[in-house]
Amino acid sequence: MSTGTRHDGPAHDKVRLGGPFEEATVGLGGLLGEALDANRHGRLSHFIVDETSPAIAIFAPQQRRHNREGDWYGEHAGKWLIAAAKAAARSGDAELRTRLLRVADFLVSTQEDDGYLGTYAPERRFMRKQPPKPLSWDGAPSMRTWDIWTHAYLILGLLEVHRHFPAPRYLDAARRIGDLCLHSLTDGGIDITELGNHHGLSATVLMDPAVELYFATGEPAYLQLAQTVLAQAERHPELRLLSHALDGTDAAQIATGKAYQLAWNLVGLAKLHRATGNSDHRRAVENVWRSIHAHHLSLGGGPCGGVGHRSREVFNPAGVFSPQAYVETCSTLAWMQLNRELLAITGEARYAEEIERSAYNDLLGAQAPDGENWCYYVFANGRRVHTTYWRCCKSSGAMALEELPGVAYARVGDDAIAVNLYGPGSARIELPPCGPVTIEQNTTYPFDAAIRLRIDPERAARFRLKLRIPSWATQARVAVNGAALDTEPAVGGYLVIDRVWSAGDEVHAQFPMTPQAHTAVHRNVQESRAPDGSAVAREVLHYEYLAVTCGPLVYASGLIDGFKTEETLRLPSTPPSAWLRWSGPDAIEPVPRIELDPGYRAPLVFRPYYCAGGRNDGAWRLTWMSLAPAA
């Protein structure tokens, strides 16, 4: 059987993301499957059960009528609808489906005649003009409000319920919210940047659900709504979202640099590109993606910052590193969604790799094994703190996990399937040439990188199988039915196997995993100008750090020697392969570990970050080790 292989470069097929409603049925096992199961049986089954649950009861007319307070709490309804709809459809969980539809029906029943479906008393609603807002560092509204924010998630939640369990009432309720928003921002004379903090970023997130309404209905009014939001964001002098992004402004310098809100705005802008084909929108999104990727991610793939700033959740200035930087779980969700959109637009493997990196490290590192509890923040070096009932990150973490089945495998055009995420599981995807194709993935990834894929098309046919080759997988090897391919896979892209596939064909991939040492520097340089105008610079602070990874996993230790929150290492002069030793799971340890042997003290033992130190509240994780100053 002839087999053709090639490597896709940066520009190639656009991806149709798989999912239970887009020609694919996906089941994930291993670490990701366990996390999804815990999420469904934990958070999604217990946090909201009916209209009496606190997160839903706040929408009842008798409570809404008198509510003049409250932060983002209304968001939980929309977030839960999104995650629970995906989970119920994916798993066939009849009980969860019943609760989902009961809650959705209750919310629809509380919608007012004008389309309002929030939690605020009439005088506090987004349709009312606010007094001029006072000067503040984040441009907060004069009256604290999260009304648009809540409605944005409600639109997305109702559309998700309708997508999986179609009923006109859900789509109509979402449309009525969109109609009210459009009227308010046009004939109503409301400026959306007056309705959210961070110079409007918390309200301009409406771009995303507006475009989704357009996709769901095809009605130009909702595209107009998204474009109106973008135009108002562009006119705000402290925001200027599109201009700053096109100019290459660093993410930390756009509005306040609020990571969650900025990334969610970029998701909306990416969808607006998909709707209109406007190349400026895509270029803007890719510019800010590059800024975040280069300067503002933790080693575990989550947006990080908040060090020495008024907010824990804003990006640090480019170049500022701290092992104690905050990674907000909400920001990790938005970053994964942004990569999902760019994967759909470009088909580039790097976006799938970022989703996998975030999922296996900072996302799993925030979830408790019971699926109920989540960390609001995770730290490379710091203590696990499971957050409180109303906190946003619990619902964001549940949403982020439910993103994964939809991106694990993707149909690409009519004649290709992409394998984007690695881990045990299966997918069933319809392809016109051969009917349904079942793919079974057998592996212990991410602990080991031996991967076996069994391909079972309904009928033999030629199509392309695209395997993502991780950027760390140098000397990767791939064989089909035992015959090694004649080309060496290029890291960081897709290896495309173009052949006639028959039931029972197997692909074996081996991605060698070796421990890798990473370094980072916490430094400060004092800069000024001399009397003659020449530059004067003096480094006044310099600390170096080391961390280790293996494959897609970041590794960390618990408290050093059982009690120390940091350790300064003097490294041997030999290559890292001489003092880093990886050991796989065994009868005693269910996870792999890496020993770092500096030669002058007992070796330090590192385990995967997500479980290092234990997954219980209060456990410590230490990723970055301080290095001894140079002589």
Beta strands, then each sheet from edge to edge (+ up, - down):
strand 1: 3-8
strand 2: 16-17
strand 3: 24-28
strand 4: 304-305
strand 5: 326-328
strand 6: 377-378
strand 7: 381-383
strand 8: 409-412
strand 9: 416-419
strand 10: 425-431
strand 11: 435-443
strand 12: 450-457
strand 13: 461-468
strand 14: 477-480
strand 15: 483-484
strand 16: 494-501
strand 17: 505-510
strand 18: 516-529
strand 19: 535-550
strand 20: 553-556
strand 21: 568-569
strand 22: 580-583
strand 23: 593-596
strand 24: 604-608
strand 25: 620-622
strand 26: 625-627
sheet 1: 1+ 16- 13+ 9+ 8- 2+
sheet 2: 3+ 10- 11+ 12- 17+ 14- 15+
sheet 3: 4+ 5- 6+
sheet 4: 7+ 25-
sheet 5: 18+ 19- 20+ 24- 23+ 22-
sheet 6: 18+ 19- 26+ 21+
end
